[in-house]
């Protein structure tokens, strides 16, 4: 994703928030939070302290380049050995920026993040055309059904493993999600290491469905 696209997305949300009555602000505020979480996670992956970076930017309004900060952590290596069939992963996420970032991270780890859906209807249509082994599922998505209902349908109809990746951490959401029998529940922002570990454990539990290629 280009920096200009991130700026445009934030500017668009600011315009939408301006003048909105309180009852209409929640959805747009959630989108704003999603973008901020994406930026914070991206900074963490690069070993950048956002506060320090912002301070430097304020000190140099003209945007003078600064020395890059090295990431002291070891890189996250590809999770899928050469020659093995890559697990197919469907991303169900209605925030374009977050979905694109997830897809980039997953493909970089060697998985086949082959499709993105923003709604339950789209997710089920994609699954019918090409079955996913795993669905990374947000709870708040476009359409008349939420991610919990879609997760239950994917599991029942396509034997798809489900990993919730959501900003909802309240007890009510967790209790509802449990009834769809997910394989994992991750709270945003999620690191590449957490994704890899969770997907590897999920793949191990579903090893038999992954032994052969699916149509």
C-alpha positions, -999 to +999 in steps of 0.1 A: +000+000+000+013+035-009+016+062+017-006+085-005-034+059-003-032+057+035-034+095+037-064+096+014-082+070+034-076+089+066-087+122+050-119+106+037-127+093+072-121+127+087-145+143+062-171+117+070-167+122+108-170+160+105-205+171+114-219+136+119-245+132+147-234+110+176-256+081+166-239+079+132-203+082+143-197+047+157-192+029+124-169+056+110-149+058+142-144+020+140-130+024+105-107+051+118-095+028+146-088+001+121-065+023+100-047+035+131-042-001+143-028-010+108-003+019+110+008+010+145+013-026+135+032-016+104+054+006+125+061-022+149+071-046+121+096-020+109+110-014+144+097+022+144+085+040+175+055+060+163+059+086+190+096+092+182+088+093+145+061+118+150+083+140+171+110+140+144+083+150+118+071+178+140+107+190+145+113+189+107+081+202+091+097+201+056+099+163+059+137+159+059+146+123+056+158+107+089+180+077+095+161+045+093+156+025+125+168-011+123+145-039+134+164-058+161+141-088+158+149-118+136+128-119+104+097-141+102+106-168+077+082-186+053+060-211+071+054-235+042+083-258+032+091-260-005+071-287-023+042-287+002+007-277-008+001-242+006-030-238+028-056-217+010-068-188+031-098-166+025-098-132+042-132-119+052-126-083+061-145-052+050-117-027+056-097-026+024-065-014+040-065-041+067-075-068+043-047-059+018-022-058+046-032-093+059-030-107+024+005-093+019+017-107+052+002-141+046+015-145+010+049-134+023+048-163+048+042-187+020+004-192+024-020-189-005-042-159+006-061-162-026-091-140-020-106-112+000-143-108+008-160-079+024-194-095+031-208-128+040-225-132+006-192-126-011-173-150+012-197-178+006-197-173-032-158-174-032-159-206-011-183-223-035-160-215-064-128-225-046-129-239-011-106-223+015-088-244+040-089-215+065-109-183+068-095-153+086-127-137+097-136-103+111-169-102+131-180-068+118-184-071+081-206-057+054-240-072+047-270-083+068-251-111+086-220-108+107-188-128+107-200-152+134-229-164+112-207-166+081-181-186+101-207-212+111-218-215+074-182-219+061-175-246+087-208-265+080-209-262+042-172-263+033-154-278+063-134-246+065-113-238+096-121-204+111-097-180+128-114-148+140-092-117+136-112-089+152-110-058+173-139-070+194-126-083+227-157-080+249-172-110+266-204-108+247-186-111+213-164-139+225-193-159+239-212-155+206-181-165+186-177-197+207-209-211+193-195-211+158-166-233+171-137-213+158-102-226+158-087-194+172-097-159+182-071-132+177-074-095+187-062-068+163-035-057+158-020-091+151+017-097+145+030-119+116+044-143+142+010-147+159-006-153+126+019-179+116+017-197+149-021-198+149-023-209+112+003-236+118-016-250+148-049-248+129-034-266+099-021-293+121-055-299+137-070-301+102-042-321+087-064-347+070-084-322+049-052-306+038-035-339+025-051-337-009-058-309-033-093-296-034-112-286-065 
